Amino acid sequence: MCHVIVTCRSMLWTLLSIVVAFAELIAFMSADWLIGKAKPSSSDDVDNRTGGSQEPYHPTLGIYGRCTRISHMQFSRRDTLCGPYAENFNEIASGFWQATAIFLAMGIMILCAVAFVSVFTMCVQSIMKKSIFNVCGLLQGIAGIFVLLGPLLLSCQ
């Protein structure tokens, strides 16, 4: 039989664990890790509806994704195409980017596991006389090291 044990601290910790896991996952999948310089606008880049020029275009690159401008759709509102540029792990930009992907993926997997386990801490607070809060806190610290090591490797490039 499960007795629900909810405190403000455990509820806040559970919610923040889930939010951080999702935020890291979204950041990993984002194509906005490197943002290029604005492309100079030509006289052809005029919006037909307003007569003004469109916003300057900034190419972006992520761990495995990028956004590029589609040249034949310059007057469309969705003139950029975002998606993966690497079909497999070996096609990721460089060794530093590959190491970053590995460290971030390991950190995100640990954070997702902790977020999943944190939901069960409302029923069970210890396993084998070890507090789940303490074990998950240690795992979150280890995941934080992995998550911080990834971008640190990119700065060493």
N, CA, C and O atoms as a GROMACS GRO file, in nm:
protein
  628
    1MET      N    1   0.084  -0.118   0.000
    1MET     CA    2   0.000   0.000   0.000
    1MET      C    3   0.088   0.124   0.000
    1MET      O    4   0.187   0.131   0.074
    2CYS      N    5   0.054   0.219  -0.080
    2CYS     CA    6   0.134   0.341  -0.097
    2CYS      C    7   0.074   0.454  -0.014
    2CYS      O    8  -0.042   0.490  -0.030
    3HIS      N    9   0.154   0.508   0.075
    3HIS     CA   10   0.115   0.626   0.150
    3HIS      C   11   0.179   0.746   0.082
    3HIS      O   12   0.301   0.751   0.068
    4VAL      N   13   0.100   0.840   0.042
    4VAL     CA   14   0.153   0.957  -0.026
    4VAL      C   15   0.211   1.052   0.078
    4VAL      O   16   0.142   1.096   0.170
    5ILE      N   17   0.339   1.082   0.062
    5ILE     CA   18   0.410   1.171   0.153
    5ILE      C   19   0.456   1.290   0.070
    5ILE      O   20   0.554   1.283  -0.003
    6VAL      N   21   0.384   1.400   0.084
    6VAL     CA   22   0.416   1.518   0.004
    6VAL      C   23   0.445   1.635   0.098
    6VAL      O   24   0.364   1.671   0.183
    7THR      N   25   0.561   1.692   0.080
    7THR     CA   26   0.595   1.815   0.151
    7THR      C   27   0.619   1.922   0.046
    7THR      O   28   0.635   1.892  -0.073
    8CYS      N   29   0.622   2.046   0.089
    8CYS     CA   30   0.650   2.155  -0.006
    8CYS      C   31   0.787   2.136  -0.069
    8CYS      O   32   0.806   2.162  -0.188
    9ARG      N   33   0.883   2.090   0.012
    9ARG     CA   34   1.019   2.070  -0.039
    9ARG      C   35   1.023   1.960  -0.145
    9ARG      O   36   1.085   1.977  -0.250
   10SER      N   37   0.956   1.847  -0.117
   10SER     CA   38   0.960   1.737  -0.214
   10SER      C   39   0.883   1.773  -0.342
   10SER      O   40   0.925   1.736  -0.451
   11MET      N   41   0.773   1.846  -0.329
   11MET     CA   42   0.696   1.887  -0.447
   11MET      C   43   0.776   1.984  -0.532
   11MET      O   44   0.779   1.971  -0.654
   12LEU      N   45   0.841   2.082  -0.468
   12LEU     CA   46   0.923   2.178  -0.541
   12LEU      C   47   1.041   2.110  -0.608
   12LEU      O   48   1.073   2.140  -0.723
   13TRP      N   49   1.104   2.017  -0.537
   13TRP     CA   50   1.219   1.945  -0.593
   13TRP      C   51   1.175   1.861  -0.714
   13TRP      O   52   1.246   1.857  -0.814
   14THR      N   53   1.061   1.796  -0.703
   14THR     CA   54   1.011   1.715  -0.814
   14THR      C   55   0.983   1.802  -0.936
   14THR      O   56   1.024   1.769  -1.047
   15LEU      N   57   0.912   1.911  -0.915
   15LEU     CA   58   0.879   1.999  -1.028
   15LEU      C   59   1.004   2.058  -1.092
   15LEU      O   60   1.015   2.063  -1.215
   16LEU      N   61   1.098   2.104  -1.010
   16LEU     CA   62   1.222   2.160  -1.065
   16LEU      C   63   1.305   2.055  -1.136
   16LEU      O   64   1.370   2.085  -1.236
   17SER      N   65   1.306   1.933  -1.086
   17SER     CA   66   1.380   1.825  -1.153
   17SER      C   67   1.325   1.800  -1.292
   17SER      O   68   1.401   1.781  -1.387
   18ILE      N   69   1.193   1.799  -1.305
   18ILE     CA   70   1.130   1.777  -1.435
   18ILE      C   71   1.156   1.894  -1.528
   18ILE      O   72   1.186   1.874  -1.646
   19VAL      N   73   1.145   2.016  -1.477
   19VAL     CA   74   1.167   2.136  -1.559
   19VAL      C   75   1.311   2.141  -1.610
   19VAL      O   76   1.334   2.171  -1.727
   20VAL      N   77   1.407   2.113  -1.523
   20VAL     CA   78   1.548   2.118  -1.564
   20VAL      C   79   1.579   2.010  -1.667
   20VAL      O   80   1.652   2.036  -1.762
   21ALA      N   81   1.524   1.890  -1.649
   21ALA     CA   82   1.549   1.783  -1.746
   21ALA      C   83   1.496   1.823  -1.884
   21ALA      O   84   1.564   1.804  -1.985
   22PHE      N   85   1.374   1.878  -1.889
   22PHE     CA   86   1.319   1.922  -2.018
   22PHE      C   87   1.397   2.040  -2.076
   22PHE      O   88   1.418   2.046  -2.197
   23ALA      N   89   1.439   2.134  -1.992
   23ALA     CA   90   1.514   2.249  -2.041
   23ALA      C   91   1.647   2.206  -2.102
   23ALA      O   92   1.687   2.258  -2.207
   24GLU      N   93   1.716   2.112  -2.039
   24GLU     CA   94   1.843   2.062  -2.094
   24GLU      C   95   1.820   1.988  -2.225
   24GLU      O   96   1.899   2.000  -2.319
   25LEU      N   97   1.712   1.911  -2.233
   25LEU     CA   98   1.681   1.838  -2.356
   25LEU      C   99   1.652   1.935  -2.470
   25LEU      O  100   1.697   1.913  -2.583
   26ILE      N  101   1.577   2.041  -2.442
   26ILE     CA  102   1.547   2.141  -2.544
   26ILE      C  103   1.674   2.214  -2.587
   26ILE      O  104   1.693   2.240  -2.706
   27ALA      N  105   1.760   2.248  -2.491
   27ALA     CA  106   1.885   2.316  -2.525
   27ALA      C  107   1.974   2.227  -2.611
   27ALA      O  108   2.039   2.276  -2.703
   28PHE      N  109   1.977   2.098  -2.583
   28PHE     CA  110   2.058   2.005  -2.662
   28PHE      C  111   2.009   1.998  -2.805
   28PHE      O  112   2.090   1.992  -2.898
   29MET      N  113   1.878   2.000  -2.824
   29MET     CA  114   1.822   1.987  -2.958
   29MET      C  115   1.816   2.119  -3.033
   29MET      O  116   1.787   2.121  -3.152
   30SER      N  117   1.844   2.230  -2.965
   30SER     CA  118   1.836   2.362  -3.027
   30SER      C  119   1.943   2.380  -3.133
   30SER      O  120   2.053   2.325  -3.123
   31ALA      N  121   1.911   2.459  -3.233
   31ALA     CA  122   2.008   2.492  -3.338
   31ALA      C  123   2.073   2.628  -3.313
   31ALA      O  124   2.136   2.683  -3.402
   32ASP      N  125   2.058   2.682  -3.194
   32ASP     CA  126   2.107   2.817  -3.165
   32ASP      C  127   2.233   2.818  -3.079
   32ASP      O  128   2.248   2.908  -2.996
   33TRP      N  129   2.322   2.723  -3.096
   33TRP     CA  130   2.447   2.722  -3.019
   33TRP      C  131   2.543   2.826  -3.074
   33TRP      O  132   2.610   2.896  -2.997
   34LEU      N  133   2.552   2.838  -3.204
   34LEU     CA  134   2.633   2.941  -3.269
   34LEU      C  135   2.541   3.019  -3.362
   34LEU      O  136   2.470   2.962  -3.444
   35ILE      N  137   2.545   3.150  -3.347
   35ILE     CA  138   2.462   3.236  -3.432
   35ILE      C  139   2.556   3.320  -3.517
   35ILE      O  140   2.640   3.393  -3.464
   36GLY      N  141   2.541   3.309  -3.648
   36GLY     CA  142   2.629   3.380  -3.740
   36GLY      C  143   2.595   3.526  -3.753
   36GLY      O  144   2.493   3.574  -3.703
   37LYS      N  145   2.683   3.597  -3.822
   37LYS     CA  146   2.659   3.739  -3.849
   37LYS      C  147   2.540   3.755  -3.943
   37LYS      O  148   2.511   3.667  -4.024
   38ALA      N  149   2.474   3.868  -3.930
   38ALA     CA  150   2.359   3.895  -4.016
   38ALA      C  151   2.404   3.902  -4.161
   38ALA      O  152   2.504   3.966  -4.194
   39LYS      N  153   2.329   3.836  -4.245
   39LYS     CA  154   2.357   3.842  -4.388
   39LYS      C  155   2.312   3.978  -4.440
   39LYS      O  156   2.204   4.025  -4.404
   40PRO      N  157   2.394   4.042  -4.524
   40PRO     CA  158   2.352   4.173  -4.577
   40PRO      C  159   2.227   4.159  -4.662
   40PRO      O  160   2.215   4.068  -4.744
   41SER      N  161   2.134   4.251  -4.640
   41SER     CA  162   2.010   4.244  -4.717
   41SER      C  163   2.031   4.311  -4.851
   41SER      O  164   2.096   4.415  -4.862
   42SER      N  165   1.974   4.250  -4.952
   42SER     CA  166   1.984   4.305  -5.087
   42SER      C  167   1.858   4.387  -5.116
   42SER      O  168   1.766   4.389  -5.035
   43SER      N  169   1.855   4.451  -5.229
   43SER     CA  170   1.738   4.531  -5.266
   43SER      C  171   1.617   4.442  -5.294
   43SER      O  172   1.504   4.489  -5.298
   44ASP      N  173   1.642   4.311  -5.313
   44ASP     CA  174   1.533   4.219  -5.338
   44ASP      C  175   1.462   4.176  -5.211
   44ASP      O  176   1.352   4.121  -5.217
   45ASP      N  177   1.524   4.200  -5.094
   45ASP     CA  178   1.467   4.157  -4.967
   45ASP      C  179   1.368   4.259  -4.913
   45ASP      O  180   1.388   4.311  -4.803
   46VAL      N  181   1.265   4.288  -4.988
   46VAL     CA  182   1.163   4.383  -4.945
   46VAL      C  183   1.032   4.308  -4.930
   46VAL      O  184   0.992   4.232  -5.019
   47ASP      N  185   0.967   4.328  -4.819
   47ASP     CA  186   0.841   4.260  -4.793
   47ASP      C  187   0.732   4.325  -4.879
   47ASP      O  188   0.714   4.447  -4.874
   48ASN      N  189   0.661   4.245  -4.957
   48ASN     CA  190   0.557   4.297  -5.047
   48ASN      C  191   0.441   4.359  -4.971
   48ASN      O  192   0.380   4.454  -5.020
   49ARG      N  193   0.408   4.308  -4.853
   49ARG     CA  194   0.292   4.356  -4.779
   49ARG      C  195   0.317   4.492  -4.715
   49ARG      O  196   0.228   4.578  -4.717
   50THR      N  197   0.436   4.515  -4.658
   50THR     CA  198   0.460   4.639  -4.585
   50THR      C  199   0.551   4.735  -4.660
   50THR      O  200   0.554   4.854  -4.629
   51GLY      N  201   0.623   4.687  -4.757
   51GLY     CA  202   0.716   4.772  -4.830
   51GLY      C  203   0.848   4.790  -4.760
   51GLY      O  204   0.940   4.851  -4.816
   52GLY      N  205   0.861   4.740  -4.638
   52GLY     CA  206   0.986   4.752  -4.562
   52GLY      C  207   1.072   4.630  -4.583
   52GLY      O  208   1.030   4.530  -4.642
   53SER      N  209   1.192   4.639  -4.533
   53SER     CA  210   1.283   4.526  -4.548
   53SER      C  211   1.255   4.423  -4.438
   53SER      O  212   1.207   4.458  -4.331
   54GLN      N  213   1.284   4.299  -4.467
   54GLN     CA  214   1.266   4.192  -4.371
   54GLN      C  215   1.375   4.200  -4.265
   54GLN      O  216   1.474   4.272  -4.281
   55GLU      N  217   1.355   4.125  -4.156
   55GLU     CA  218   1.457   4.118  -4.053
   55GLU      C  219   1.583   4.056  -4.111
   55GLU      O  220   1.574   3.971  -4.199
   56PRO      N  221   1.700   4.098  -4.064
   56PRO     CA  222   1.823   4.037  -4.116
   56PRO      C  223   1.828   3.889  -4.079
   56PRO      O  224   1.781   3.848  -3.973
   57TYR      N  225   1.887   3.812  -4.166
   57TYR     CA  226   1.894   3.668  -4.147
   57TYR      C  227   2.024   3.633  -4.077
   57TYR      O  228   2.132   3.678  -4.116
   58HIS      N  229   2.015   3.551  -3.971
   58HIS     CA  230   2.131   3.502  -3.898
   58HIS      C  231   2.136   3.349  -3.910
   58HIS      O  232   2.049   3.282  -3.855
   59PRO      N  233   2.233   3.292  -3.981
   59PRO     CA  234   2.243   3.146  -3.986
   59PRO      C  235   2.281   3.093  -3.847
   59PRO      O  236   2.358   3.157  -3.776
   60THR      N  237   2.228   2.977  -3.809
   60THR     CA  238   2.255   2.920  -3.677
   60THR      C  239   2.302   2.776  -3.691
   60THR      O  240   2.271   2.707  -3.788
   61LEU      N  241   2.377   2.732  -3.590
   61LEU     CA  242   2.430   2.596  -3.588
   61LEU      C  243   2.419   2.542  -3.446
   61LEU      O  244   2.449   2.613  -3.350
   62GLY      N  245   2.375   2.419  -3.433
   62GLY     CA  246   2.366   2.352  -3.304
   62GLY      C  247   2.456   2.231  -3.301
   62GLY      O  248   2.541   2.213  -3.389
   63ILE      N  249   2.439   2.149  -3.199
   63ILE     CA  250   2.522   2.028  -3.186
   63ILE      C  251   2.507   1.941  -3.309
   63ILE      O  252   2.607   1.896  -3.365
   64TYR      N  253   2.385   1.916  -3.353
   64TYR     CA  254   2.365   1.836  -3.473
   64TYR      C  255   2.264   1.896  -3.569
   64TYR      O  256   2.230   1.834  -3.670
   65GLY      N  257   2.215   2.014  -3.540
   65GLY     CA  258   2.117   2.078  -3.627
   65GLY      C  259   2.162   2.215  -3.671
   65GLY      O  260   2.253   2.274  -3.613
   66ARG      N  261   2.098   2.266  -3.776
   66ARG     CA  262   2.130   2.400  -3.825
   66ARG      C  263   2.006   2.460  -3.890
   66ARG      O  264   1.912   2.389  -3.926
   67CYS      N  265   2.008   2.591  -3.903
   67CYS     CA  266   1.901   2.662  -3.974
   67CYS      C  267   1.964   2.740  -4.088
   67CYS      O  268   2.062   2.813  -4.068
   68THR      N  269   1.909   2.725  -4.207
   68THR     CA  270   1.959   2.796  -4.325
   68THR      C  271   1.844   2.862  -4.396
   68THR      O  272   1.728   2.823  -4.381
   69ARG      N  273   1.877   2.963  -4.475
   69ARG     CA  274   1.775   3.035  -4.552
   69ARG      C  275   1.747   2.960  -4.681
   69ARG      O  276   1.838   2.910  -4.747
   70ILE      N  277   1.621   2.954  -4.715
   70ILE     CA  278   1.580   2.894  -4.842
   70ILE      C  279   1.576   3.007  -4.943
   70ILE      O  280   1.495   3.100  -4.929
   71SER      N  281   1.660   3.001  -5.044
   71SER     CA  282   1.676   3.114  -5.136
   71SER      C  283   1.553   3.140  -5.222
   71SER      O  284   1.525   3.255  -5.254
   72HIS      N  285   1.480   3.038  -5.261
   72HIS     CA  286   1.366   3.059  -5.351
   72HIS      C  287   1.239   3.100  -5.276
   72HIS      O  288   1.136   3.122  -5.340
   73MET      N  289   1.243   3.113  -5.144
   73MET     CA  290   1.126   3.152  -5.066
   73MET      C  291   1.157   3.277  -4.984
   73MET      O  292   1.122   3.282  -4.866
   74GLN      N  293   1.220   3.378  -5.042
   74GLN     CA  294   1.264   3.494  -4.968
   74GLN      C  295   1.150   3.579  -4.914
   74GLN      O  296   1.167   3.646  -4.812
   75PHE      N  297   1.036   3.577  -4.975
   75PHE     CA  298   0.928   3.663  -4.930
   75PHE      C  299   0.828   3.589  -4.841
   75PHE      O  300   0.728   3.647  -4.798
   76SER      N  301   0.854   3.466  -4.815
   76SER     CA  302   0.767   3.390  -4.727
   76SER      C  303   0.803   3.420  -4.581
   76SER      O  304   0.916   3.456  -4.550
   77ARG      N  305   0.706   3.403  -4.493
   77ARG     CA  306   0.733   3.424  -4.351
   77ARG      C  307   0.824   3.315  -4.298
   77ARG      O  308   0.899   3.338  -4.203
   78ARG      N  309   0.821   3.197  -4.357
   78ARG     CA  310   0.903   3.085  -4.311
   78ARG      C  311   1.009   3.058  -4.416
   78ARG      O  312   1.005   2.956  -4.484
   79ASP      N  313   1.104   3.149  -4.427
   79ASP     CA  314   1.208   3.135  -4.528
   79ASP      C  315   1.332   3.064  -4.477
   79ASP      O  316   1.432   3.056  -4.548
   80THR      N  317   1.329   3.011  -4.354
   80THR     CA  318   1.442   2.935  -4.301
   80THR      C  319   1.400   2.791  -4.283
   80THR      O  320   1.285   2.760  -4.252
   81LEU      N  321   1.496   2.704  -4.301
   81LEU     CA  322   1.474   2.561  -4.285
   81LEU      C  323   1.567   2.512  -4.176
   81LEU      O  324   1.688   2.528  -4.186
   82CYS      N  325   1.511   2.452  -4.072
   82CYS     CA  326   1.589   2.401  -3.961
   82CYS      C  327   1.578   2.249  -3.958
   82CYS      O  328   1.470   2.192  -3.976
   83GLY      N  329   1.690   2.185  -3.933
   83GLY     CA  330   1.691   2.039  -3.924
   83GLY      C  331   1.831   1.989  -3.901
   83GLY      O  332   1.926   2.067  -3.894
   84PRO      N  333   1.846   1.859  -3.889
   84PRO     CA  334   1.978   1.803  -3.863
   84PRO      C  335   2.069   1.812  -3.986
   84PRO      O  336   2.025   1.790  -4.098
   85TYR      N  337   2.194   1.844  -3.962
   85TYR     CA  338   2.291   1.841  -4.071
   85TYR      C  339   2.372   1.714  -4.066
   85TYR      O  340   2.439   1.679  -4.164
   86ALA      N  341   2.368   1.644  -3.955
   86ALA     CA  342   2.445   1.520  -3.938
   86ALA      C  343   2.349   1.402  -3.939
   86ALA      O  344   2.257   1.394  -3.857
   87GLU      N  345   2.372   1.310  -4.032
   87GLU     CA  346   2.288   1.191  -4.037
   87GLU      C  347   2.332   1.086  -3.938
   87GLU      O  348   2.251   1.004  -3.895
   88ASN      N  349   2.461   1.086  -3.902
   88ASN     CA  350   2.509   0.995  -3.800
   88ASN      C  351   2.611   1.069  -3.713
   88ASN      O  352   2.647   1.183  -3.740
   89PHE      N  353   2.656   1.002  -3.609
   89PHE     CA  354   2.742   1.066  -3.509
   89PHE      C  355   2.874   1.114  -3.569
   89PHE      O  356   2.925   1.218  -3.527
   90ASN      N  357   2.930   1.043  -3.665
   90ASN     CA  358   3.059   1.080  -3.723
   90ASN      C  359   3.052   1.206  -3.808
   90ASN      O  360   3.156   1.265  -3.838
   91GLU      N  361   2.933   1.248  -3.848
   91GLU     CA  362   2.918   1.368  -3.930
   91GLU      C  363   2.902   1.495  -3.848
   91GLU      O  364   2.887   1.604  -3.904
   92ILE      N  365   2.904   1.484  -3.714
   92ILE     CA  366   2.897   1.603  -3.629
   92ILE      C  367   3.025   1.684  -3.650
   92ILE      O  368   3.132   1.626  -3.670
   93ALA      N  369   3.015   1.815  -3.646
   93ALA     CA  370   3.116   1.910  -3.691
   93ALA      C  371   3.260   1.875  -3.655
   93ALA      O  372   3.344   1.874  -3.745
   94SER      N  373   3.293   1.847  -3.530
   94SER     CA  374   3.432   1.819  -3.494
   94SER      C  375   3.436   1.727  -3.373
   94SER      O  376   3.332   1.693  -3.316
   95GLY      N  377   3.555   1.688  -3.334
   95GLY     CA  378   3.572   1.603  -3.216
   95GLY      C  379   3.523   1.670  -3.089
   95GLY      O  380   3.468   1.604  -3.001
   96PHE      N  381   3.543   1.801  -3.080
   96PHE     CA  382   3.495   1.874  -2.962
   96PHE      C  383   3.342   1.873  -2.956
   96PHE      O  384   3.284   1.858  -2.849
   97TRP      N  385   3.278   1.890  -3.072
   97TRP     CA  386   3.132   1.888  -3.076
   97TRP      C  387   3.081   1.748  -3.045
   97TRP      O  388   2.978   1.732  -2.980
   98GLN      N  389   3.152   1.645  -3.091
   98GLN     CA  390   3.112   1.507  -3.060
   98GLN      C  391   3.125   1.480  -2.910
   98GLN      O  392   3.036   1.419  -2.850
   99ALA      N  393   3.235   1.526  -2.850
   99ALA     CA  394   3.252   1.508  -2.705
   99ALA      C  395   3.145   1.584  -2.629
   99ALA      O  396   3.093   1.535  -2.528
  100THR      N  397   3.111   1.703  -2.675
  100THR     CA  398   3.004   1.781  -2.613
  100THR      C  399   2.873   1.706  -2.620
  100THR      O  400   2.798   1.702  -2.523
  101ALA      N  401   2.844   1.646  -2.735
  101ALA     CA  402   2.720   1.571  -2.751
  101ALA      C  403   2.716   1.453  -2.655
  101ALA      O  404   2.611   1.423  -2.598
  102ILE      N  405   2.829   1.385  -2.637
  102ILE     CA  406   2.834   1.270  -2.546
  102ILE      C  407   2.811   1.315  -2.402
  102ILE      O  408   2.730   1.256  -2.331
  103PHE      N  409   2.883   1.419  -2.358
  103PHE     CA  410   2.868   1.465  -2.220
  103PHE      C  411   2.728   1.518  -2.192
  103PHE      O  412   2.669   1.488  -2.088
  104LEU      N  413   2.674   1.595  -2.285
  104LEU     CA  414   2.539   1.646  -2.265
  104LEU      C  415   2.436   1.534  -2.265
  104LEU      O  416   2.342   1.536  -2.185
  105ALA      N  417   2.452   1.437  -2.353
  105ALA     CA  418   2.357   1.325  -2.357
  105ALA      C  419   2.362   1.245  -2.227
  105ALA      O  420   2.257   1.204  -2.176
  106MET      N  421   2.482   1.222  -2.174
  106MET     CA  422   2.493   1.150  -2.047
  106MET      C  423   2.428   1.230  -1.934
  106MET      O  424   2.355   1.173  -1.853
  107GLY      N  425   2.454   1.360  -1.929
  107GLY     CA  426   2.395   1.444  -1.826
  107GLY      C  427   2.244   1.449  -1.836
  107GLY      O  428   2.174   1.444  -1.735
  108ILE      N  429   2.193   1.459  -1.958
  108ILE     CA  430   2.049   1.465  -1.979
  108ILE      C  431   1.982   1.332  -1.942
  108ILE      O  432   1.873   1.331  -1.886
  109MET      N  433   2.048   1.220  -1.974
  109MET     CA  434   1.991   1.091  -1.935
  109MET      C  435   1.983   1.078  -1.784
  109MET      O  436   1.883   1.029  -1.732
  110ILE      N  437   2.085   1.122  -1.713
  110ILE     CA  438   2.082   1.117  -1.566
  110ILE      C  439   1.973   1.208  -1.513
  110ILE      O  440   1.898   1.170  -1.422
  111LEU      N  441   1.962   1.330  -1.568
  111LEU     CA  442   1.858   1.423  -1.523
  111LEU      C  443   1.718   1.369  -1.548
  111LEU      O  444   1.629   1.385  -1.464
  112CYS      N  445   1.697   1.304  -1.662
  112CYS     CA  446   1.566   1.246  -1.692
  112CYS      C  447   1.536   1.130  -1.597
  112CYS      O  448   1.422   1.114  -1.553
  113ALA      N  449   1.637   1.048  -1.566
  113ALA     CA  450   1.617   0.938  -1.471
  113ALA      C  451   1.581   0.993  -1.333
  113ALA      O  452   1.492   0.940  -1.266
  114VAL      N  453   1.651   1.098  -1.289
  114VAL     CA  454   1.621   1.158  -1.159
  114VAL      C  455   1.481   1.218  -1.159
  114VAL      O  456   1.409   1.204  -1.060
  115ALA      N  457   1.442   1.284  -1.267
  115ALA     CA  458   1.307   1.340  -1.275
  115ALA      C  459   1.201   1.231  -1.267
  115ALA      O  460   1.097   1.249  -1.205
  116PHE      N  461   1.229   1.118  -1.331
  116PHE     CA  462   1.136   1.005  -1.326
  116PHE      C  463   1.128   0.948  -1.184
  116PHE      O  464   1.018   0.921  -1.135
  117VAL      N  465   1.242   0.931  -1.119
  117VAL     CA  466   1.246   0.876  -0.984
  117VAL      C  467   1.185   0.973  -0.884
  117VAL      O  468   1.125   0.932  -0.784
  118SER      N  469   1.199   1.102  -0.910
  118SER     CA  470   1.148   1.202  -0.814
  118SER      C  471   0.996   1.193  -0.798
  118SER      O  472   0.944   1.230  -0.693
  119VAL      N  473   0.927   1.146  -0.899
  119VAL     CA  474   0.782   1.130  -0.888
  119VAL      C  475   0.750   1.020  -0.786
  119VAL      O  476   0.652   1.031  -0.712
  120PHE      N  477   0.832   0.916  -0.783
  120PHE     CA  478   0.807   0.805  -0.690
  120PHE      C  479   0.849   0.837  -0.547
  120PHE      O  480   0.812   0.764  -0.456
  121THR      N  481   0.923   0.944  -0.526
  121THR     CA  482   0.962   0.979  -0.389
  121THR      C  483   0.843   1.030  -0.308
  121THR      O  484   0.854   1.048  -0.187
  122MET      N  485   0.732   1.052  -0.372
  122MET     CA  486   0.613   1.092  -0.298
  122MET      C  487   0.549   0.972  -0.229
  122MET      O  488   0.469   0.990  -0.137
  123CYS      N  489   0.583   0.852  -0.271
  123CYS     CA  490   0.532   0.731  -0.206
  123CYS      C  491   0.640   0.662  -0.122
  123CYS      O  492   0.612   0.616  -0.012
  124VAL      N  493   0.759   0.656  -0.173
  124VAL     CA  494   0.869   0.588  -0.106
  124VAL      C  495   0.982   0.687  -0.089
  124VAL      O  496   1.025   0.750  -0.186
  125GLN      N  497   1.032   0.701   0.032
  125GLN     CA  498   1.138   0.798   0.055
  125GLN      C  499   1.275   0.736   0.078
  125GLN      O  500   1.376   0.806   0.082
  126SER      N  501   1.280   0.603   0.094
  126SER     CA  502   1.411   0.540   0.112
  126SER      C  503   1.409   0.401   0.049
  126SER      O  504   1.306   0.333   0.044
  127ILE      N  505   1.525   0.361   0.002
  127ILE     CA  506   1.546   0.227  -0.054
  127ILE      C  507   1.673   0.174   0.011
  127ILE      O  508   1.777   0.240   0.008
  128MET      N  509   1.666   0.056   0.069
  128MET     CA  510   1.779  -0.006   0.139
  128MET      C  511   1.840   0.091   0.241
  128MET      O  512   1.962   0.103   0.250
  129LYS      N  513   1.755   0.158   0.315
  129LYS     CA  514   1.793   0.251   0.422
  129LYS      C  515   1.873   0.371   0.371
  129LYS      O  516   1.942   0.437   0.449
  130LYS      N  517   1.865   0.399   0.241
  130LYS     CA  518   1.928   0.516   0.182
  130LYS      C  519   1.818   0.612   0.137
  130LYS      O  520   1.722   0.570   0.072
  131SER      N  521   1.831   0.737   0.172
  131SER     CA  522   1.732   0.836   0.132
  131SER      C  523   1.739   0.857  -0.019
  131SER      O  524   1.846   0.881  -0.075
  132ILE      N  525   1.623   0.848  -0.083
  132ILE     CA  526   1.619   0.870  -0.227
  132ILE      C  527   1.657   1.015  -0.260
  132ILE      O  528   1.717   1.041  -0.364
  133PHE      N  529   1.622   1.108  -0.171
  133PHE     CA  530   1.658   1.248  -0.193
  133PHE      C  531   1.809   1.265  -0.200
  133PHE      O  532   1.860   1.335  -0.287
  134ASN      N  533   1.881   1.200  -0.108
  134ASN     CA  534   2.027   1.213  -0.107
  134ASN      C  535   2.090   1.151  -0.231
  134ASN      O  536   2.180   1.209  -0.292
  135VAL      N  537   2.041   1.032  -0.269
  135VAL     CA  538   2.096   0.965  -0.386
  135VAL      C  539   2.067   1.044  -0.513
  135VAL      O  540   2.155   1.062  -0.597
  136CYS      N  541   1.944   1.092  -0.526
  136CYS     CA  542   1.908   1.170  -0.645
  136CYS      C  543   1.981   1.304  -0.648
  136CYS      O  544   2.018   1.353  -0.754
  137GLY      N  545   2.002   1.364  -0.530
  137GLY     CA  546   2.080   1.488  -0.525
  137GLY      C  547   2.223   1.466  -0.572
  137GLY      O  548   2.279   1.550  -0.643
  138LEU      N  549   2.283   1.353  -0.532
  138LEU     CA  550   2.417   1.319  -0.579
  138LEU      C  551   2.418   1.299  -0.730
  138LEU      O  552   2.508   1.345  -0.799
  139LEU      N  553   2.316   1.229  -0.782
  139LEU     CA  554   2.306   1.208  -0.927
  139LEU      C  555   2.288   1.340  -1.001
  139LEU      O  556   2.345   1.358  -1.109
  140GLN      N  557   2.210   1.432  -0.945
  140GLN     CA  558   2.194   1.562  -1.009
  140GLN      C  559   2.325   1.639  -1.011
  140GLN      O  560   2.354   1.710  -1.108
  141GLY      N  561   2.405   1.626  -0.906
  141GLY     CA  562   2.537   1.689  -0.905
  141GLY      C  563   2.628   1.631  -1.012
  141GLY      O  564   2.700   1.705  -1.080
  142ILE      N  565   2.626   1.499  -1.027
  142ILE     CA  566   2.707   1.434  -1.130
  142ILE      C  567   2.659   1.476  -1.269
  142ILE      O  568   2.740   1.503  -1.358
  143ALA      N  569   2.527   1.481  -1.288
  143ALA     CA  570   2.472   1.524  -1.417
  143ALA      C  571   2.512   1.668  -1.447
  143ALA      O  572   2.540   1.703  -1.561
  144GLY      N  573   2.514   1.752  -1.344
  144GLY     CA  574   2.556   1.891  -1.363
  144GLY      C  575   2.700   1.901  -1.411
  144GLY      O  576   2.732   1.987  -1.492
  145ILE      N  577   2.786   1.813  -1.361
  145ILE     CA  578   2.925   1.812  -1.406
  145ILE      C  579   2.931   1.777  -1.554
  145ILE      O  580   3.003   1.841  -1.630
  146PHE      N  581   2.855   1.674  -1.595
  146PHE     CA  582   2.854   1.635  -1.736
  146PHE      C  583   2.800   1.748  -1.823
  146PHE      O  584   2.856   1.778  -1.929
  147VAL      N  585   2.692   1.812  -1.779
  147VAL     CA  586   2.630   1.918  -1.857
  147VAL      C  587   2.725   2.039  -1.868
  147VAL      O  588   2.727   2.105  -1.972
  148LEU      N  589   2.801   2.067  -1.764
  148LEU     CA  590   2.896   2.178  -1.770
  148LEU      C  591   3.021   2.145  -1.850
  148LEU      O  592   3.081   2.233  -1.911
  149LEU      N  593   3.061   2.018  -1.850
  149LEU     CA  594   3.181   1.979  -1.925
  149LEU      C  595   3.161   1.992  -2.076
  149LEU      O  596   3.255   2.024  -2.148
  150GLY      N  597   3.039   1.967  -2.123
  150GLY     CA  598   3.013   1.975  -2.267
  150GLY      C  599   3.047   2.110  -2.326
  150GLY      O  600   3.134   2.118  -2.412
  151PRO      N  601   2.981   2.219  -2.282
  151PRO     CA  602   3.014   2.350  -2.338
  151PRO      C  603   3.156   2.395  -2.304
  151PRO      O  604   3.214   2.474  -2.378
  152LEU      N  605   3.212   2.347  -2.193
  152LEU     CA  606   3.349   2.382  -2.160
  152LEU      C  607   3.445   2.327  -2.265
  152LEU      O  608   3.543   2.392  -2.299
  153LEU      N  609   3.416   2.209  -2.316
  153LEU     CA  610   3.498   2.152  -2.423
  153LEU      C  611   3.493   2.238  -2.548
  153LEU      O  612   3.594   2.254  -2.618
  154LEU      N  613   3.375   2.293  -2.579
  154LEU     CA  614   3.363   2.378  -2.697
  154LEU      C  615   3.443   2.505  -2.683
  154LEU      O  616   3.497   2.555  -2.782
  155SER      N  617   3.453   2.558  -2.562
  155SER     CA  618   3.529   2.681  -2.544
  155SER      C  619   3.679   2.654  -2.556
  155SER      O  620   3.756   2.748  -2.579
  156CYS      N  621   3.723   2.530  -2.541
  156CYS     CA  622   3.865   2.496  -2.555
  156CYS      C  623   3.906   2.478  -2.700
  156CYS      O  624   4.024   2.470  -2.731
  157GLN      N  625   3.808   2.471  -2.789
  157GLN     CA  626   3.836   2.441  -2.929
  157GLN      C  627   3.920   2.545  -2.994
  157GLN      O  628   3.952   2.534  -3.112
   0.00000   0.00000   0.00000
